[in-house]
Amino acid sequence: MAEPTGTPETPERLPLFHDDPKLRRRRGCSGIAGVVIFAAAFGGIAGLIGGEIAGLVVAGVIALPLLYIMLYNLRRRVWLEGDTLIVRTWGLRRIGLTGAERIDLVISDVRGTRTVSLLVNAGKRRKVAKVDLAVYSGAGGRELGVLQLRKLANALLNNTEANGLVFSELLVAQLKSEARGDAAAERPLYRLASAAPSGKYIQRFTMEAVSRFVATLDG
Protein backbone atom coordinates (compact mmCIF):
# COMPACT_ATOMS: atom_id res chain seq x y z
CA MET A 1 0.00 0.00 0.00
CA ALA A 2 1.32 3.44 -0.90
CA GLU A 3 2.31 5.77 1.89
CA PRO A 4 -0.02 8.74 2.46
CA THR A 5 0.92 11.97 0.73
CA GLY A 6 -0.41 15.47 1.13
CA THR A 7 -2.83 17.14 -1.28
CA PRO A 8 -3.88 20.76 -1.68
CA GLU A 9 -7.20 19.95 0.06
CA THR A 10 -5.64 18.41 3.17
CA PRO A 11 -3.21 19.68 5.81
CA GLU A 12 0.45 18.83 5.49
CA ARG A 13 1.28 15.28 6.57
CA LEU A 14 4.36 15.11 8.73
CA PRO A 15 6.15 11.79 9.23
CA LEU A 16 6.51 10.96 12.91
CA PHE A 17 9.12 8.27 12.34
CA HIS A 18 12.76 7.94 11.33
CA ASP A 19 12.90 6.14 7.99
CA ASP A 20 16.25 4.47 7.34
CA PRO A 21 15.95 1.71 4.69
CA LYS A 22 19.30 0.15 5.67
CA LEU A 23 18.34 0.07 9.34
CA ARG A 24 14.92 -1.37 8.46
CA ARG A 25 16.50 -4.16 6.40
CA ARG A 26 18.97 -4.89 9.15
CA ARG A 27 16.18 -5.05 11.71
CA GLY A 28 14.20 -7.34 9.42
CA CYS A 29 17.10 -9.73 8.92
CA SER A 30 17.97 -9.85 12.62
CA GLY A 31 14.28 -10.29 13.47
CA ILE A 32 13.88 -13.23 11.12
CA ALA A 33 17.05 -14.81 12.47
CA GLY A 34 15.77 -14.39 16.02
CA VAL A 35 12.41 -15.96 15.15
CA VAL A 36 14.11 -18.94 13.48
CA ILE A 37 16.46 -19.53 16.41
CA PHE A 38 13.68 -19.17 19.00
CA ALA A 39 11.28 -21.45 17.13
CA ALA A 40 13.99 -24.01 16.39
CA ALA A 41 14.94 -24.19 20.06
CA PHE A 42 11.39 -24.92 21.20
CA GLY A 43 10.78 -27.20 18.24
CA GLY A 44 13.93 -29.16 19.02
CA ILE A 45 12.87 -29.71 22.62
CA ALA A 46 9.39 -30.79 21.51
CA GLY A 47 10.95 -33.07 18.89
CA LEU A 48 13.05 -34.85 21.49
CA ILE A 49 9.94 -35.51 23.55
CA GLY A 50 7.25 -36.17 20.96
CA GLY A 51 9.04 -36.87 17.73
CA GLU A 52 9.68 -35.00 14.48
CA ILE A 53 6.05 -34.09 13.73
CA ALA A 54 5.52 -32.64 17.21
CA GLY A 55 8.73 -30.63 16.86
CA LEU A 56 7.66 -29.14 13.54
CA VAL A 57 4.21 -28.28 14.89
CA VAL A 58 5.62 -26.54 17.96
CA ALA A 59 8.19 -24.66 15.86
CA GLY A 60 5.41 -23.43 13.56
CA VAL A 61 3.16 -22.41 16.46
CA ILE A 62 6.01 -20.41 17.99
CA ALA A 63 7.30 -18.89 14.72
CA LEU A 64 4.06 -17.66 13.13
CA PRO A 65 2.91 -15.18 15.81
CA LEU A 66 6.46 -13.90 16.31
CA LEU A 67 6.84 -13.39 12.57
CA TYR A 68 3.52 -11.56 12.45
CA ILE A 69 4.58 -9.19 15.26
CA MET A 70 7.94 -8.55 13.60
CA LEU A 71 6.35 -7.72 10.21
CA TYR A 72 3.69 -5.59 11.95
CA ASN A 73 6.37 -3.46 13.59
CA LEU A 74 8.41 -3.18 10.39
CA ARG A 75 5.38 -1.91 8.47
CA ARG A 76 4.24 0.50 11.17
CA ARG A 77 4.35 4.18 10.20
CA VAL A 78 2.76 7.21 11.86
CA TRP A 79 2.01 10.60 10.30
CA LEU A 80 0.48 13.78 11.70
CA GLU A 81 -2.12 15.52 9.54
CA GLY A 82 -3.43 18.62 11.28
CA ASP A 83 -4.68 17.28 14.63
CA THR A 84 -5.06 13.69 13.37
CA LEU A 85 -2.64 10.79 13.63
CA ILE A 86 -2.54 8.47 10.61
CA VAL A 87 -1.23 5.02 11.47
CA ARG A 88 -0.23 2.45 8.86
CA THR A 89 0.27 -1.23 9.61
CA TRP A 90 -1.70 -3.61 7.35
CA GLY A 91 -4.08 -0.74 6.58
CA LEU A 92 -4.60 2.91 7.55
CA ARG A 93 -6.44 4.21 10.56
CA ARG A 94 -7.01 7.73 11.89
CA ILE A 95 -6.94 8.84 15.53
CA GLY A 96 -7.87 12.40 16.45
CA LEU A 97 -5.59 14.00 19.03
CA THR A 98 -8.07 16.64 20.16
CA GLY A 99 -10.80 14.09 20.94
CA ALA A 100 -8.67 11.34 22.48
CA GLU A 101 -10.09 10.12 25.78
CA ARG A 102 -6.76 9.12 27.30
CA ILE A 103 -3.11 10.01 26.74
CA ASP A 104 -0.22 8.38 28.56
CA LEU A 105 3.52 8.70 28.32
CA VAL A 106 5.18 5.30 27.84
CA ILE A 107 8.84 4.38 28.24
CA SER A 108 10.12 1.08 26.88
CA ASP A 109 13.54 -0.37 27.67
CA VAL A 110 15.10 -2.90 25.29
CA ARG A 111 18.72 -3.86 25.94
CA GLY A 112 19.58 -0.45 27.37
CA THR A 113 17.83 1.54 24.62
CA ARG A 114 14.92 3.56 26.00
CA THR A 115 12.10 4.85 23.84
CA VAL A 116 9.85 7.68 25.05
CA SER A 117 6.40 7.56 23.44
CA LEU A 118 2.92 9.00 23.68
CA LEU A 119 0.12 6.42 23.82
CA VAL A 120 -3.07 7.99 22.45
CA ASN A 121 -6.37 6.20 23.08
CA ALA A 122 -9.53 7.44 21.38
CA GLY A 123 -11.68 5.01 23.39
CA LYS A 124 -12.68 2.82 20.44
CA ARG A 125 -11.48 -0.50 19.08
CA ARG A 126 -8.31 -0.08 17.01
CA LYS A 127 -8.27 3.64 17.80
CA VAL A 128 -4.98 3.53 19.67
CA ALA A 129 -1.71 4.98 18.42
CA LYS A 130 1.82 5.13 19.80
CA VAL A 131 4.01 8.06 18.80
CA ASP A 132 7.73 7.66 19.50
CA LEU A 133 9.10 11.01 20.66
CA ALA A 134 12.71 10.03 21.32
CA VAL A 135 15.04 7.03 21.47
CA TYR A 136 18.01 7.19 23.84
CA SER A 137 21.00 4.93 24.27
CA GLY A 138 23.75 5.95 26.65
CA ALA A 139 24.35 9.71 26.65
CA GLY A 140 22.75 10.38 23.25
CA GLY A 141 19.99 9.30 20.96
CA ARG A 142 17.47 10.38 18.35
CA GLU A 143 14.53 12.76 18.85
CA LEU A 144 11.62 13.95 16.76
CA GLY A 145 12.35 17.10 14.79
CA VAL A 146 11.45 20.58 15.96
CA LEU A 147 8.59 20.96 13.46
CA GLN A 148 7.03 17.64 14.44
CA LEU A 149 7.24 18.40 18.16
CA ARG A 150 5.74 21.86 17.67
CA LYS A 151 2.83 20.53 15.58
CA LEU A 152 2.17 17.77 18.10
CA ALA A 153 2.22 20.29 20.96
CA ASN A 154 -0.29 22.50 19.12
CA ALA A 155 -2.65 19.58 18.47
CA LEU A 156 -2.45 18.30 22.06
CA LEU A 157 -3.13 21.77 23.42
CA ASN A 158 -6.75 21.55 22.20
CA ASN A 159 -7.48 18.25 23.94
CA THR A 160 -9.61 18.83 27.03
CA GLU A 161 -10.87 15.26 27.53
CA ALA A 162 -7.43 13.84 28.45
CA ASN A 163 -5.86 17.15 29.59
CA GLY A 164 -3.58 17.32 26.58
CA LEU A 165 -2.28 20.64 27.90
CA VAL A 166 0.08 18.72 30.21
CA PHE A 167 1.66 16.78 27.35
CA SER A 168 1.76 19.91 25.20
CA GLU A 169 3.70 21.68 27.97
CA LEU A 170 6.14 18.77 28.11
CA LEU A 171 6.85 19.04 24.38
CA VAL A 172 7.19 22.82 24.60
CA ALA A 173 9.69 22.37 27.44
CA GLN A 174 11.62 19.97 25.21
CA LEU A 175 11.63 22.53 22.40
CA LYS A 176 12.84 25.28 24.73
CA SER A 177 15.62 23.02 25.99
CA GLU A 178 16.74 22.30 22.42
CA ALA A 179 16.60 26.01 21.56
CA ARG A 180 18.88 26.78 24.52
CA GLY A 181 21.36 24.25 23.20
CA ASP A 182 21.08 21.94 26.22
CA ALA A 183 22.88 18.63 26.00
CA ALA A 184 20.68 15.55 25.54
CA ALA A 185 21.02 14.59 29.22
CA GLU A 186 19.53 17.95 30.26
CA ARG A 187 16.42 17.73 28.08
CA PRO A 188 13.04 16.80 29.61
CA LEU A 189 12.45 13.68 27.52
CA TYR A 190 15.89 12.31 28.34
CA ARG A 191 15.38 13.08 32.03
CA LEU A 192 12.09 11.18 31.98
CA ALA A 193 13.69 8.22 30.23
CA SER A 194 16.60 8.04 32.65
CA ALA A 195 14.35 8.45 35.70
CA ALA A 196 12.27 5.38 34.83
CA PRO A 197 13.20 2.37 37.01
CA SER A 198 15.32 -0.30 35.37
CA GLY A 199 14.25 -3.89 34.84
CA LYS A 200 10.88 -3.18 33.22
CA TYR A 201 10.27 -3.66 29.52
CA ILE A 202 7.53 -1.02 29.40
CA GLN A 203 6.33 1.58 31.89
CA ARG A 204 3.33 3.86 31.69
CA PHE A 205 3.25 7.39 33.13
CA THR A 206 -0.21 8.83 33.62
CA MET A 207 -1.20 12.42 33.00
CA GLU A 208 -0.87 13.10 36.75
CA ALA A 209 2.72 11.78 36.83
CA VAL A 210 3.69 13.81 33.77
CA SER A 211 2.02 16.88 35.28
CA ARG A 212 4.13 16.56 38.44
CA PHE A 213 7.29 16.25 36.33
CA VAL A 214 6.42 19.26 34.15
CA ALA A 215 5.84 21.33 37.29
CA THR A 216 9.49 20.77 38.25
CA LEU A 217 10.84 22.09 34.96
CA ASP A 218 12.21 25.57 34.55
CA GLY A 219 10.41 27.87 32.16
Phi, psi and chi 1 to 4 in degrees:
 res  aa     phi    psi   chi1   chi2   chi3   chi4
   1 MET       -  136.8  178.2  179.1  -66.3      -
   2 ALA   -69.7  147.0      -      -      -      -
   3 GLU   -73.4  147.0  -63.4 -177.9   -8.0      -
   4 PRO   -65.4  142.2   21.1  -29.7      -      -
   5 THR  -128.4  156.5   55.6      -      -      -
   6 GLY   -76.4  156.6      -      -      -      -
   7 THR  -133.5  163.7   67.6      -      -      -
   8 PRO   -60.0  -24.4  -25.3   35.3      -      -
   9 GLU   -87.3  -10.4  -67.3   77.6   20.2      -
  10 THR  -119.9  156.5   60.2      -      -      -
  11 PRO   -63.6  162.3  -18.3   30.5      -      -
  12 GLU   -61.1  138.1  178.8 -174.8    6.8      -
  13 ARG  -100.6  117.1  -67.2 -177.0 -179.3  179.9
  14 LEU  -100.9  129.3  -67.7  174.7      -      -
  15 PRO   -72.0  130.3   25.5  -32.3      -      -
  16 LEU  -107.4   44.7  -58.1 -178.8      -      -
  17 PHE  -152.4  159.4   57.2   89.5      -      -
  18 HIS  -100.9  111.4 -180.0   73.5      -      -
  19 ASP   -98.5  107.4 -167.8   21.7      -      -
  20 ASP  -126.4  101.6 -174.1  -23.9      -      -
  21 PRO   -54.6  -40.4  -24.7   34.4      -      -
  22 LYS   -65.0  -42.7  -68.8 -176.4  178.5  179.1
  23 LEU   -65.5  -39.2  177.2   60.7      -      -
  24 ARG   -64.4  -41.4 -169.0  163.4   65.9 -112.9
  25 ARG   -65.3  -40.2  -75.5 -166.0  -64.0  -90.0
  26 ARG   -64.9  -41.2 -171.4  160.3   61.9 -114.2
  27 ARG   -64.0  -39.0  -73.7  174.2   56.3 -161.7
  28 GLY   -63.8  -45.4      -      -      -      -
  29 CYS   -65.0  -44.6  -68.5      -      -      -
  30 SER   -67.5  -33.4   61.8      -      -      -
  31 GLY   -66.4  -44.7      -      -      -      -
  32 ILE   -63.0  -42.5  -69.1  174.4      -      -
  33 ALA   -61.5  -41.5      -      -      -      -
  34 GLY   -64.0  -41.3      -      -      -      -
  35 VAL   -63.0  -44.4  168.9      -      -      -
  36 VAL   -62.0  -45.9  170.2      -      -      -
  37 ILE   -63.8  -45.4  -67.4  171.1      -      -
  38 PHE   -63.3  -47.5 -160.7   71.0      -      -
  39 ALA   -66.0  -39.8      -      -      -      -
  40 ALA   -64.5  -36.9      -      -      -      -
  41 ALA   -63.1  -49.0      -      -      -      -
  42 PHE   -68.3  -39.0  -83.0   86.7      -      -
  43 GLY   -63.9  -37.7      -      -      -      -
  44 GLY   -64.5  -41.9      -      -      -      -
  45 ILE   -63.6  -45.7  -65.5  172.2      -      -
  46 ALA   -63.8  -35.6      -      -      -      -
  47 GLY   -65.2  -37.6      -      -      -      -
  48 LEU   -65.2  -32.2  -68.6  174.7      -      -
  49 ILE   -86.8  -47.4  -62.1  172.5      -      -
  50 GLY  -114.0    2.0      -      -      -      -
  51 GLY   100.8  176.7      -      -      -      -
  52 GLU   -61.7  -44.4 -177.7  178.7   -9.3      -
  53 ILE   -61.5  -45.7  -60.4  -60.5      -      -
  54 ALA   -60.6  -39.9      -      -      -      -
  55 GLY   -64.0  -42.2      -      -      -      -
  56 LEU   -65.5  -40.7  -68.9  174.1      -      -
  57 VAL   -63.1  -47.1  169.6      -      -      -
  58 VAL   -63.1  -42.3  170.0      -      -      -
  59 ALA   -60.5  -41.7      -      -      -      -
  60 GLY   -66.0  -42.7      -      -      -      -
  61 VAL   -61.7  -37.8  169.6      -      -      -
  62 ILE   -74.5  -42.2  -65.6  -66.9      -      -
  63 ALA   -72.3  -41.1      -      -      -      -
  64 LEU   -61.0  -51.6  -72.1  177.2      -      -
  65 PRO   -64.6  -35.4   18.8  -29.8      -      -
  66 LEU   -65.8  -40.0  -68.9  177.6      -      -
  67 LEU   -65.1  -39.2 -171.8   61.4      -      -
  68 TYR   -61.7  -46.3  175.4   86.3      -      -
  69 ILE   -62.7  -42.0  -67.4  171.7      -      -
  70 MET   -62.5  -47.6 -174.7 -158.5   71.1      -
  71 LEU   -65.1  -37.3  -67.3  175.6      -      -
  72 TYR   -58.1  -47.4 -179.4   95.0      -      -
  73 ASN   -68.9  -34.9  -72.5  -34.2      -      -
  74 LEU   -67.7  -33.9  -75.4  176.6      -      -
  75 ARG   -82.3  -17.2  -78.3 -171.9   54.1   82.4
  76 ARG   -65.2  127.2 -179.3  178.8  173.3  -88.0
  77 ARG  -137.6  147.7  -62.2  -71.9 -173.7  -86.4
  78 VAL  -132.0  132.1 -176.4      -      -      -
  79 TRP  -122.8  157.5  -67.9  -94.9      -      -
  80 LEU  -113.4  123.3  178.6   66.2      -      -
  81 GLU  -123.3  101.8 -178.7 -177.2  -86.1      -
  82 GLY    65.6 -116.6      -      -      -      -
  83 ASP  -108.7   22.2   61.6   -0.8      -      -
  84 THR  -120.1  133.2  -59.2      -      -      -
  85 LEU   -88.5  133.9  -65.8  174.4      -      -
  86 ILE  -113.2  119.0  -58.8  174.8      -      -
  87 VAL  -112.3  128.8 -177.5      -      -      -
  88 ARG  -113.9  125.7 -173.0 -158.5   78.3  178.0
  89 THR  -126.7  -97.2   49.8      -      -      -
  90 TRP   -87.1  -19.0  -55.3  117.3      -      -
  91 GLY  -145.8 -165.6      -      -      -      -
  92 LEU  -113.4  141.0  -67.7  178.2      -      -
  93 ARG  -140.0  153.3   65.1 -178.2 -173.3  -85.7
  94 ARG  -116.8  135.4  -67.4  171.6  170.8  -94.2
  95 ILE  -130.2  118.5  -63.4   96.1      -      -
  96 GLY   -77.0  129.3      -      -      -      -
  97 LEU   -73.7  -37.2  -77.2  171.7      -      -
  98 THR   -70.3  -27.5   56.3      -      -      -
  99 GLY  -103.7    5.8      -      -      -      -
 100 ALA   -61.8  137.5      -      -      -      -
 101 GLU   -82.8  -23.9  -65.3 -178.3    2.7      -
 102 ARG  -148.1  138.9  178.2  170.3  177.3  171.5
 103 ILE  -133.4  129.6  -57.7  173.8      -      -
 104 ASP  -127.8  154.9  -63.1  -58.0      -      -
 105 LEU  -100.1  128.7 -172.9  130.2      -      -
 106 VAL  -120.6  136.4  174.1      -      -      -
 107 ILE  -122.9  121.1  -62.8  176.3      -      -
 108 SER  -108.1  147.5   59.8      -      -      -
 109 ASP  -129.3  111.6 -172.3  -13.0      -      -
 110 VAL  -124.8  108.8 -179.8      -      -      -
 111 ARG    51.0   45.8  -64.3 -168.7  -64.0  -88.1
 112 GLY    84.2   -5.0      -      -      -      -
 113 THR   -99.3  120.3  -62.2      -      -      -
 114 ARG  -107.1  131.5  -64.3 -165.1  170.7 -167.9
 115 THR  -113.0  126.4  -56.9      -      -      -
 116 VAL  -100.5  123.1 -175.8      -      -      -
 117 SER  -135.6  158.4  -49.3      -      -      -
 118 LEU  -102.4  130.8  -75.4 -177.7      -      -
 119 LEU  -106.5  111.4 -171.9   63.5      -      -
 120 VAL  -105.1  124.4 -178.3      -      -      -
 121 ASN  -121.3  117.1 -169.0  -27.4      -      -
 122 ALA   -88.0    1.9      -      -      -      -
 123 GLY    82.1   11.5      -      -      -      -
 124 LYS  -129.1  159.2  -62.0  178.7 -178.4  178.5
 125 ARG   -60.0  131.7 -175.1  173.4  178.2  -89.1
 126 ARG    66.9   10.2  -63.1 -171.0   72.2 -110.7
 127 LYS  -102.6   53.8  -69.1  -64.9 -175.8  179.3
 128 VAL  -127.8  137.1  178.5      -      -      -
 129 ALA  -139.2  143.0      -      -      -      -
 130 LYS  -114.0  125.7 -176.0  169.0   75.0   73.5
 131 VAL  -112.5  115.2  179.0      -      -      -
 132 ASP   -78.7  118.5  -65.0  -22.8      -      -
 133 LEU   -89.2  -36.2  -57.1  174.9      -      -
 134 ALA  -160.7  151.0      -      -      -      -
 135 VAL  -127.8  123.2  179.5      -      -      -
 136 TYR  -121.6  140.1  -63.0  112.2      -      -
 137 SER  -141.6  117.1  179.7      -      -      -
 138 GLY    69.8 -131.6      -      -      -      -
 139 ALA   -93.8    2.3      -      -      -      -
 140 GLY  -139.9 -170.3      -      -      -      -
 141 GLY   166.9 -157.9      -      -      -      -
 142 ARG  -130.7  134.1 -174.2  176.6   69.4 -111.9
 143 GLU  -125.7  157.7  -59.2  165.2  -26.2      -
 144 LEU   -60.5  151.6  -89.9 -175.3      -      -
 145 GLY   -68.7  165.7      -      -      -      -
 146 VAL   -60.4  -44.5  171.0      -      -      -
 147 LEU   -62.5  -44.0  179.0   60.1      -      -
 148 GLN   -63.2  -44.1  -75.7   87.8  -18.1      -
 149 LEU   -63.5  -40.7  -73.2  176.2      -      -
 150 ARG   -66.2  -42.8 -179.7  170.5   61.3   81.1
 151 LYS   -65.3  -39.9  -65.5  -72.5 -172.9  178.5
 152 LEU   -62.8  -43.9  -90.8  175.5      -      -
 153 ALA   -60.6  -41.3      -      -      -      -
 154 ASN   -64.1  -41.9  -69.1  -17.0      -      -
 155 ALA   -68.5  -40.8      -      -      -      -
 156 LEU   -67.5  -28.9  -69.7  166.2      -      -
 157 LEU   -58.0  -30.6 -174.8   63.2      -      -
 158 ASN   -89.0    2.3  -63.6  -41.4      -      -
 159 ASN   -88.3  115.9 -179.1  -61.8      -      -
 160 THR  -100.6  -25.6   56.6      -      -      -
 161 GLU   -63.4  -43.8 -176.2   73.0   19.3      -
 162 ALA  -109.8   16.5      -      -      -      -
 163 ASN    53.7   55.5 -159.4   -4.5      -      -
 164 GLY   -61.8  -16.6      -      -      -      -
 165 LEU   -55.4  -38.4  174.2   62.4      -      -
 166 VAL   -62.3  -46.0  169.5      -      -      -
 167 PHE   -72.4  -31.7  -59.4   95.6      -      -
 168 SER   -63.7  -42.3  177.3      -      -      -
 169 GLU   -64.2  -36.0  -70.5  176.7  -18.5      -
 170 LEU   -62.7  -44.6  172.9   63.8      -      -
 171 LEU   -67.9  -37.0  -60.9 -173.5      -      -
 172 VAL   -64.3  -40.5  169.2      -      -      -
 173 ALA   -62.7  -37.5      -      -      -      -
 174 GLN   -63.7  -43.4  175.5   76.8    9.8      -
 175 LEU   -63.1  -42.7  -71.3  168.5      -      -
 176 LYS   -63.0  -39.6  -70.9 -179.2  177.8  178.8
 177 SER   -64.5  -42.0 -179.1      -      -      -
 178 GLU   -64.0  -41.1  -68.3 -174.4   26.4      -
 179 ALA   -63.6  -32.1      -      -      -      -
 180 ARG   -76.3  -12.3  -71.1 -165.5  -61.6  -94.3
 181 GLY    83.0   22.9      -      -      -      -
 182 ASP   -63.2  145.8  -66.6  -18.0      -      -
 183 ALA   -65.8  160.4      -      -      -      -
 184 ALA   -54.5  -40.3      -      -      -      -
 185 ALA   -66.4  -16.3      -      -      -      -
 186 GLU   -96.8   -5.1  -60.7  173.8  -27.0      -
 187 ARG   -83.5  148.3  -61.6  176.3 -175.9  177.7
 188 PRO   -55.7  -43.5  -28.3   36.0      -      -
 189 LEU   -65.7  -39.1  -66.6 -179.5      -      -
 190 TYR   -65.4  -42.0 -173.7   98.3      -      -
 191 ARG   -62.9  -38.5  -70.7  169.1   57.3 -173.8
 192 LEU   -64.5  -44.4  -88.7  172.3      -      -
 193 ALA   -62.6  -42.7      -      -      -      -
 194 SER   -75.2  -23.5   59.2      -      -      -
 195 ALA   -79.3  -18.4      -      -      -      -
 196 ALA   -66.3  134.9      -      -      -      -
 197 PRO   -58.3  146.5  -21.3   32.4      -      -
 198 SER   -79.9  164.5  -58.3      -      -      -
 199 GLY    90.3    1.4      -      -      -      -
 200 LYS  -119.1  131.0  -67.9 -175.5  177.8 -179.5
 201 TYR   -65.1  -42.2  170.3   68.4      -      -
 202 ILE  -143.2  138.6 -169.4  165.2      -      -
 203 GLN  -132.7  139.3  -59.5  172.2   67.2      -
 204 ARG  -111.9  130.6 -179.1  179.4  -58.1 -153.9
 205 PHE  -109.6  121.6  -70.1   71.8      -      -
 206 THR   -74.9  171.9   62.1      -      -      -
 207 MET   -58.1  -38.6  179.3  -90.2  -64.5      -
 208 GLU   -63.3  -42.1  -69.2   79.9    5.8      -
 209 ALA   -66.2  -42.2      -      -      -      -
 210 VAL   -65.2  -38.9  176.3      -      -      -
 211 SER   -61.2  -42.1 -179.6      -      -      -
 212 ARG   -64.5  -38.4  -71.3 -166.3  -63.6  -90.4
 213 PHE   -67.4  -45.2  173.7   77.9      -      -
 214 VAL   -60.2  -35.2  170.6      -      -      -
 215 ALA   -65.3  -21.3      -      -      -      -
 216 THR   -86.9   -8.7   68.2      -      -      -
 217 LEU   -80.7  148.7  -61.0  175.4      -      -
 218 ASP   -74.7  157.5  -64.1  -30.2      -      -
 219 GLY   -72.2      -      -      -      -      -
